[in-house]
Amino acid sequence: MAKTADLNKTLYDLTSEHPELIEVLFDLGFMGVKNPVMRETHGKQMTVKAGCGHLGLDLGQLAAALRAKGYTVID
């Protein structure tokens, strides 16, 4: 099955589809992603793109890291 990471999905939806991304996103600066309560609340409202903007993370760097893990990135 192809691994696709749609950066317009919420953090909750993306990590529900691909639980292994919790660790990857944490390593990239999404510190709250490991907290189930944060993922259930804020994660259901915030897209990965919005999270990058909110946290001051480079979207291109995040996309490159996901591609390196074998994901097709949709932004």
C-alpha positions as CSV (number, residue, x, y, z in Angstrom):
1,M,0.0,0.0,0.0
2,A,1.3,3.4,-1.0
3,K,2.1,5.7,1.9
4,T,0.6,9.2,1.4
5,A,0.9,12.1,3.7
6,D,-1.6,14.9,3.0
7,L,-0.4,18.0,4.8
8,N,-3.9,19.5,4.5
9,K,-5.3,16.8,6.8
10,T,-5.5,17.3,10.5
11,L,-2.7,16.0,12.7
12,Y,-5.3,13.6,14.3
13,D,-6.4,12.2,10.9
14,L,-2.9,11.8,9.6
15,T,-1.5,10.1,12.7
16,S,-4.6,7.9,12.9
17,E,-3.9,6.7,9.4
18,H,-0.2,6.4,9.9
19,P,0.6,6.0,13.6
20,E,4.3,5.7,12.8
21,L,4.2,9.4,11.9
22,I,3.7,10.4,15.6
23,E,7.4,9.8,16.2
24,V,8.5,11.4,12.9
25,L,6.4,14.5,13.6
26,F,7.7,14.7,17.2
27,D,11.3,14.6,15.9
28,L,10.5,17.4,13.5
29,G,9.2,19.7,16.2
30,F,5.5,18.8,16.8
31,M,6.1,18.3,20.5
32,G,2.4,17.8,21.5
33,V,1.8,15.0,19.0
34,K,2.9,12.3,21.5
35,N,0.3,13.5,24.0
36,P,-3.0,11.6,23.3
37,V,-5.1,14.4,24.8
38,M,-3.4,17.1,22.6
39,R,-3.8,14.9,19.6
40,E,-7.5,14.4,20.4
41,T,-8.2,18.1,21.0
42,H,-5.8,20.4,19.1
43,G,-4.9,17.7,16.6
44,K,-8.5,17.4,15.4
45,Q,-8.5,21.1,14.6
46,M,-5.0,21.8,13.2
47,T,-3.7,20.7,9.8
48,V,-0.1,19.7,9.4
49,K,0.4,22.9,7.3
50,A,-1.2,25.1,9.9
51,G,0.9,23.4,12.6
52,C,4.1,24.2,10.8
53,G,3.1,27.9,10.6
54,H,2.1,27.9,14.2
55,L,5.3,26.3,15.4
56,G,7.6,28.2,13.0
57,L,8.6,25.0,11.3
58,D,9.8,24.8,7.6
59,L,7.1,23.1,5.6
60,G,9.6,22.1,2.9
61,Q,11.9,20.5,5.4
62,L,9.0,18.6,6.9
63,A,7.9,17.4,3.4
64,A,11.4,16.3,2.6
65,A,11.7,14.3,5.8
66,L,8.4,12.6,5.0
67,R,9.6,11.8,1.5
68,A,12.8,10.4,2.9
69,K,10.6,8.0,5.0
70,G,8.9,6.8,1.8
71,Y,5.8,8.9,1.8
72,T,4.2,10.7,-1.1
73,V,3.5,14.2,0.2
74,I,0.4,16.1,-0.9
75,D,0.5,19.8,0.0
